[in-house]
Amino acid sequence: MTIQSPDPLIIETIERVCRAEIHKYQDERFYNTVPRPLFRAFGDAGLAGLSVPESYGGISASATTCAAAFETISRYDLGPAIFLSVHTMVSRLITGHGTLQQKQELLPKIAAGELLCAFALTETHAGSDSQALTTTATRNGDSYLLTGSKCYISSAGFADLYIVCAKTADTAGSGISAFIVPSSTPGLTIGNPERKMGGELSPIASLFFDQAPLPVSALLGPLHHGFKVALSGLTSGRVNIAACANGLSAAAIESALKHLNTRQQFGHPLADFQGLQFMVADMYVKLEAARLLTLKAAEDLDAAHTAGVNNKLNTKLSASVAKCFATDTAMAITTDAVQLLGGAGYLKEYLVERYMREAKMLQIVEGTNQIQRMIIAQEILADTN
């Protein structure tokens, strides 16, 4: 198997954009928004087209490069990494399942950063249980009428188009279809941004559809097979969330080390105390393990893409392992970072309390870690039958 290393030029570009741009939006004036100038800056650097083919103006980055990209962005701020990760997942879905007309019309604008994409699957009573969806798309002549609601949708109110999953048949275990829904669609309204623990630059809100008309051409993938379309994006999405968790862990360790080397007690810097050294060692070991699992999952995705129909790799398993371990690790590392800063760690003036709040989110999104453990168990048990 040929391993694709992260593209150093892309990562260098991301570092440059993050250093120059993200700090401009890290205050309350921009919280609960997707700052459009920031997204345009990503687009100008080519990063809005990470998963878009070069033939449509993207850079067709490997999964390993994407993972390195999202770890890098998350070291500066988790919010932009989340909204760009979702955008990247949607562009990958359109690339993989879209018609030629959909690709030609949308992908160049997505890659250029003209269109921000979002993904709408979750409902009040349908999160991981996607078969419980109640949003419907009813055929009406040459169109579909979309009725229902979605909640906790990243970038809602700021995205230009949404991939929306809705019931198109009552058949048990199927009957879900995916649709490309522009934000300008009549009958679509958006709720106020939710007040969250963290991720201030990645807002979430609800979508409401009141017989919103969609042309038949809005269907993404085969009719009644939208659940497979959605699942095809979740695997890569989970790898990217694992990478985001690693970036958060790295930032927390960096903050803790800075404090340990500057804060003095009993005439010595805190870094001289063995008990605290052991905590730092454990944090570092956990992060290195999480990075290796994330890299393996990304390499599996790249290898599976190369193998095509001959793919024998269980990317679903490796993605769930990476997502579960890396996000649990981020929760542990950020909590220890708060402890290492002592009283300062509890103050908003310092960053580690924010890292801890945001790590909790990563244990929930893209399938809770309890769901990941179910997937892991099911996959390894299936291999023994």
C-alpha positions as CSV (number, residue, x, y, z in Angstrom):
1,M,0.0,0.0,0.0
2,T,1.4,3.4,-1.0
3,I,1.1,5.9,1.9
4,Q,0.2,9.5,0.9
5,S,1.9,12.0,3.1
6,P,0.3,15.3,3.9
7,D,1.1,17.9,1.3
8,P,3.5,20.3,3.0
9,L,2.7,23.2,0.7
10,I,-1.0,23.0,1.7
11,I,-0.2,22.8,5.4
12,E,2.2,25.7,5.1
13,T,-0.6,27.7,3.3
14,I,-3.1,26.9,6.1
15,E,-0.6,28.0,8.8
16,R,-0.1,31.3,7.0
17,V,-3.9,31.9,6.6
18,C,-4.6,31.0,10.2
19,R,-1.9,33.2,11.6
20,A,-3.0,36.2,9.5
21,E,-6.8,35.9,9.7
22,I,-8.3,33.9,12.6
23,H,-7.2,36.3,15.4
24,K,-9.3,39.0,13.8
25,Y,-12.5,37.2,14.6
26,Q,-11.8,35.8,18.1
27,D,-14.0,38.2,20.0
28,E,-17.7,38.6,20.8
29,R,-18.5,40.7,17.8
30,F,-18.2,37.6,15.6
31,Y,-19.3,34.8,18.0
32,N,-22.1,32.6,16.7
33,T,-21.3,33.6,13.2
34,V,-19.3,32.3,10.3
35,P,-17.3,35.4,9.4
36,R,-17.6,35.6,5.6
37,P,-14.2,37.3,5.2
38,L,-12.6,34.4,7.0
39,F,-14.2,31.9,4.8
40,R,-13.3,33.9,1.7
41,A,-9.7,33.9,2.9
42,F,-9.8,30.1,3.1
43,G,-11.3,30.1,-0.4
44,D,-8.7,32.5,-1.8
45,A,-6.0,30.1,-0.5
46,G,-7.7,27.1,-2.3
47,L,-8.8,25.6,1.0
48,A,-12.6,25.7,0.3
49,G,-11.9,23.1,-2.4
50,L,-9.9,20.6,-0.4
51,S,-12.0,17.7,-1.6
52,V,-13.1,19.1,-5.0
53,P,-11.4,17.6,-8.0
54,E,-8.9,19.7,-9.8
55,S,-11.0,19.6,-13.0
56,Y,-13.6,21.7,-11.1
57,G,-11.1,24.1,-9.6
58,G,-10.3,22.3,-6.4
59,I,-7.1,20.7,-5.1
60,S,-8.3,17.1,-4.6
61,A,-6.4,16.7,-1.4
62,S,-5.8,13.3,0.1
63,A,-7.5,12.2,3.3
64,T,-4.1,12.4,5.1
65,T,-3.7,16.0,3.9
66,C,-7.2,16.9,5.0
67,A,-6.6,15.4,8.4
68,A,-3.4,17.4,8.8
69,A,-5.2,20.5,7.6
70,F,-8.0,20.3,10.2
71,E,-5.5,19.5,13.0
72,T,-3.6,22.7,12.0
73,I,-6.7,24.9,11.9
74,S,-7.9,23.5,15.3
75,R,-4.7,24.6,17.0
76,Y,-5.7,28.2,16.2
77,D,-9.5,27.9,16.7
78,L,-11.8,24.9,16.6
79,G,-14.8,26.9,15.1
80,P,-13.3,27.5,11.6
81,A,-12.1,23.9,11.5
82,I,-15.6,22.7,12.1
83,F,-17.4,24.8,9.5
84,L,-14.7,24.1,6.9
85,S,-14.8,20.3,7.8
86,V,-18.6,20.2,7.2
87,H,-18.1,22.2,4.0
88,T,-15.5,19.8,2.8
89,M,-17.7,16.8,3.6
90,V,-20.6,18.2,1.6
91,S,-18.4,19.0,-1.4
92,R,-17.1,15.4,-1.2
93,L,-20.8,14.2,-1.3
94,I,-21.5,16.3,-4.4
95,T,-18.4,15.1,-6.0
96,G,-19.2,11.4,-5.3
97,H,-22.9,11.4,-5.9
98,G,-23.8,14.5,-7.9
99,T,-25.0,14.5,-11.5
100,L,-22.7,16.1,-14.1
101,Q,-25.0,19.1,-14.1
102,Q,-24.8,19.5,-10.3
103,K,-21.0,19.2,-10.4
104,Q,-20.5,21.7,-13.2
105,E,-22.9,24.2,-11.6
106,L,-21.8,23.9,-7.9
107,L,-18.3,22.6,-7.5
108,P,-16.4,25.5,-9.1
109,K,-18.2,28.0,-6.9
110,I,-17.7,25.7,-3.8
111,A,-14.0,25.5,-4.5
112,A,-13.6,29.2,-5.0
113,G,-15.3,29.9,-1.6
114,E,-18.3,31.5,-3.2
115,L,-20.7,28.9,-1.7
116,L,-20.5,27.7,1.9
117,C,-22.0,24.3,2.4
118,A,-23.8,22.6,5.3
119,F,-25.2,19.2,6.1
120,A,-28.7,18.7,7.6
121,L,-29.5,15.3,8.9
122,T,-30.2,15.6,12.6
123,E,-33.8,16.2,14.0
124,T,-35.2,16.5,17.5
125,H,-35.9,12.8,17.7
126,A,-33.5,11.6,15.0
127,G,-29.8,11.9,15.7
128,S,-27.8,8.7,15.4
129,D,-31.2,7.0,14.7
130,S,-31.4,8.4,11.2
131,Q,-34.2,6.0,10.3
132,A,-36.5,8.0,12.6
133,L,-36.5,11.1,10.4
134,T,-39.8,12.8,10.1
135,T,-38.9,15.5,7.5
136,T,-40.6,14.5,4.2
137,A,-40.1,15.3,0.6
138,T,-43.4,14.7,-1.3
139,R,-43.4,14.5,-5.1
140,N,-45.6,17.2,-6.7
141,G,-45.4,17.1,-10.5
142,D,-42.0,18.2,-11.5
143,S,-40.9,19.1,-8.0
144,Y,-40.7,17.9,-4.4
145,L,-42.2,19.7,-1.4
146,L,-40.0,19.6,1.6
147,T,-41.7,19.7,5.0
148,G,-40.3,19.3,8.5
149,S,-37.3,20.6,10.5
150,K,-33.7,20.0,11.4
151,C,-31.7,20.9,14.5
152,Y,-28.1,21.5,15.6
153,I,-27.1,22.2,12.0
154,S,-23.6,23.6,11.7
155,S,-23.4,26.9,9.7
156,A,-27.2,27.2,9.6
157,G,-28.1,30.7,8.6
158,F,-24.7,31.4,7.0
159,A,-24.5,28.5,4.5
160,D,-25.5,29.0,0.9
161,L,-26.6,25.5,0.3
162,Y,-27.6,22.5,2.5
163,I,-27.6,18.8,1.9
164,V,-30.9,17.8,3.5
165,C,-32.0,14.2,4.2
166,A,-35.8,13.6,4.1
167,K,-38.3,10.7,3.9
168,T,-39.5,9.9,0.4
169,A,-41.0,6.5,1.2
170,D,-42.3,4.6,4.2
171,T,-40.4,1.4,3.6
172,A,-38.7,0.3,6.8
173,G,-34.9,0.6,6.6
174,S,-34.9,2.8,3.5
175,G,-36.9,5.5,1.8
176,I,-34.6,8.4,2.7
177,S,-33.4,10.7,0.0
178,A,-30.8,13.5,-0.1
179,F,-31.5,16.9,-1.7
180,I,-29.4,19.9,-2.5
181,V,-31.3,22.9,-1.0
182,P,-30.1,26.5,-1.7
183,S,-30.5,28.9,1.2
184,S,-32.8,31.0,-0.9
185,T,-35.4,28.3,-1.3
186,P,-39.0,29.6,-0.5
187,G,-40.5,28.0,2.6
188,L,-37.1,27.6,4.3
189,T,-36.7,29.6,7.5
190,I,-33.8,29.4,10.0
191,G,-34.0,29.7,13.8
192,N,-31.7,31.8,16.0
193,P,-28.2,30.4,16.7
194,E,-28.1,28.2,19.7
195,R,-26.1,29.3,22.7
196,K,-23.3,26.7,23.1
197,M,-20.5,25.8,25.5
198,G,-17.9,26.5,22.8
199,G,-17.1,26.6,19.1
200,E,-18.1,30.3,18.9
201,L,-17.0,30.6,15.3
202,S,-19.1,27.6,14.2
203,P,-22.7,28.4,14.9
204,I,-25.6,25.9,14.9
205,A,-29.3,26.5,14.4
206,S,-32.5,24.8,13.3
207,L,-33.9,24.7,9.8
208,F,-37.7,24.8,9.2
209,F,-39.3,23.7,5.9
210,D,-42.9,24.6,5.1
211,Q,-43.6,22.9,1.7
212,A,-40.4,24.2,0.4
213,P,-40.4,23.5,-3.4
214,L,-37.4,21.7,-4.9
215,P,-36.9,20.8,-8.5
216,V,-36.4,17.1,-9.3
217,S,-32.8,18.0,-10.2
218,A,-32.1,18.8,-6.6
219,L,-32.1,15.1,-5.8
220,L,-28.5,14.0,-4.8
221,G,-27.9,10.4,-5.6
222,P,-30.6,7.8,-6.3
223,L,-34.2,8.2,-5.0
224,H,-34.7,6.5,-1.6
225,H,-31.0,5.9,-1.2
226,G,-30.0,9.1,0.6
227,F,-29.1,7.3,3.8
228,K,-26.2,5.7,1.9
229,V,-25.2,9.1,0.5
230,A,-25.2,10.5,4.1
231,L,-23.2,7.5,5.5
232,S,-20.6,7.9,2.7
233,G,-19.7,11.3,4.1
234,L,-19.7,10.3,7.8
235,T,-16.6,8.1,7.6
236,S,-14.3,10.9,6.3
237,G,-16.1,13.3,8.6
238,R,-15.2,11.2,11.6
239,V,-11.5,11.2,10.6
240,N,-11.6,14.9,10.3
241,I,-13.2,15.3,13.7
242,A,-10.4,13.1,15.2
243,A,-7.9,15.4,13.5
244,C,-9.7,18.5,15.0
245,A,-9.5,16.8,18.4
246,N,-5.7,16.3,18.0
247,G,-5.3,20.0,17.2
248,L,-7.2,21.0,20.3
249,S,-5.0,18.6,22.4
250,A,-1.8,20.0,20.9
251,A,-3.0,23.6,21.7
252,A,-3.8,22.6,25.3
253,I,-0.4,21.0,25.8
254,E,1.3,24.0,24.4
255,S,-0.5,26.3,26.8
256,A,0.3,24.0,29.7
257,L,4.0,23.9,28.9
258,K,4.2,27.6,28.6
259,H,2.6,28.0,32.0
260,L,4.8,25.3,33.6
261,N,8.0,27.0,32.3
262,T,7.0,30.5,33.6
263,R,5.1,30.0,36.8
264,Q,7.3,29.6,39.9
265,Q,6.5,27.9,43.2
266,F,8.9,27.3,46.1
267,G,11.7,29.0,44.1
268,H,11.4,26.7,41.1
269,P,9.4,26.7,37.9
270,L,6.5,24.3,38.0
271,A,8.2,22.3,35.2
272,D,10.8,21.1,37.8
273,F,8.2,19.2,39.8
274,Q,8.1,15.5,39.0
275,G,4.4,15.0,39.7
276,L,3.6,17.6,37.0
277,Q,6.2,16.2,34.6
278,F,4.4,12.8,34.8
279,M,1.1,14.5,33.8
280,V,2.8,16.2,30.9
281,A,4.3,12.9,29.8
282,D,0.9,11.1,29.9
283,M,-0.7,14.0,27.9
284,Y,2.0,13.7,25.2
285,V,1.8,9.9,25.0
286,K,-2.0,10.1,24.5
287,L,-1.8,12.7,21.8
288,E,0.9,10.7,19.9
289,A,-1.3,7.6,20.0
290,A,-4.4,9.6,18.9
291,R,-2.4,11.1,16.0
292,L,-1.2,7.6,14.9
293,L,-4.8,6.2,14.9
294,T,-6.0,9.3,13.0
295,L,-3.2,8.9,10.4
296,K,-4.1,5.2,10.0
297,A,-7.8,6.0,9.4
298,A,-6.8,8.7,6.9
299,E,-4.4,6.3,5.1
300,D,-7.1,3.6,5.0
301,L,-9.4,6.1,3.3
302,D,-6.7,7.0,0.7
303,A,-5.9,3.4,0.1
304,A,-9.6,2.5,-0.3
305,H,-10.1,5.3,-2.8
306,T,-7.1,4.0,-4.8
307,A,-8.4,0.5,-4.7
308,G,-11.9,1.4,-5.8
309,V,-14.1,-1.7,-6.3
310,N,-11.3,-3.9,-5.0
311,N,-11.3,-2.2,-1.6
312,K,-11.0,-4.6,1.2
313,L,-10.2,-2.1,4.0
314,N,-12.7,-1.5,6.8
315,T,-12.6,2.3,6.7
316,K,-15.8,2.5,8.8
317,L,-14.0,0.7,11.7
318,S,-10.7,2.7,11.6
319,A,-12.6,6.0,11.3
320,S,-14.7,5.1,14.4
321,V,-11.7,4.0,16.4
322,A,-9.8,7.2,15.5
323,K,-12.8,9.5,16.3
324,C,-13.6,7.8,19.6
325,F,-10.0,7.6,20.9
326,A,-8.9,11.1,19.7
327,T,-11.9,12.9,21.1
328,D,-11.8,11.1,24.4
329,T,-8.1,11.9,24.5
330,A,-8.8,15.6,23.8
331,M,-11.3,15.6,26.8
332,A,-8.6,14.1,29.0
333,I,-5.8,16.3,27.9
334,T,-7.7,19.6,28.0
335,T,-9.0,18.7,31.5
336,D,-5.4,18.1,32.7
337,A,-4.3,21.3,31.1
338,V,-6.8,23.2,33.2
339,Q,-5.5,21.4,36.3
340,L,-1.9,22.2,35.4
341,L,-2.7,25.9,35.2
342,G,-4.4,25.8,38.6
343,G,-6.5,28.8,39.4
344,A,-5.5,30.4,36.1
345,G,-6.9,27.5,34.2
346,Y,-10.4,28.3,35.4
347,L,-10.3,31.9,34.1
348,K,-11.6,32.9,30.6
349,E,-8.5,35.0,30.2
350,Y,-6.6,31.8,29.6
351,L,-7.4,29.5,26.7
352,V,-7.4,26.1,28.3
353,E,-10.9,26.4,29.8
354,R,-12.2,27.0,26.3
355,Y,-10.3,24.0,25.0
356,M,-11.9,21.8,27.7
357,R,-15.4,23.1,26.8
358,E,-14.8,22.5,23.1
359,A,-13.4,19.0,23.6
360,K,-16.7,17.9,25.1
361,M,-18.5,18.9,21.8
362,L,-16.1,16.6,19.8
363,Q,-17.2,13.6,21.9
364,I,-20.7,14.2,20.6
365,V,-20.7,15.4,17.0
366,E,-20.4,13.1,14.0
367,G,-21.9,10.3,16.1
368,T,-21.5,10.2,19.9
369,N,-18.6,8.1,21.2
370,Q,-21.1,5.7,22.6
371,I,-22.3,5.2,19.0
372,Q,-18.7,4.8,17.9
373,R,-18.2,2.0,20.4
374,M,-21.3,0.3,19.1
375,I,-19.9,0.5,15.5
376,I,-16.5,-0.8,16.6
377,A,-18.0,-3.7,18.5
378,Q,-20.3,-4.6,15.6
379,E,-17.5,-4.4,13.0
380,I,-15.0,-6.6,15.0
381,L,-17.7,-9.1,15.9
382,A,-18.8,-9.4,12.3
383,D,-15.2,-10.3,11.3
384,T,-15.3,-13.3,13.7
385,N,-18.5,-14.8,12.2
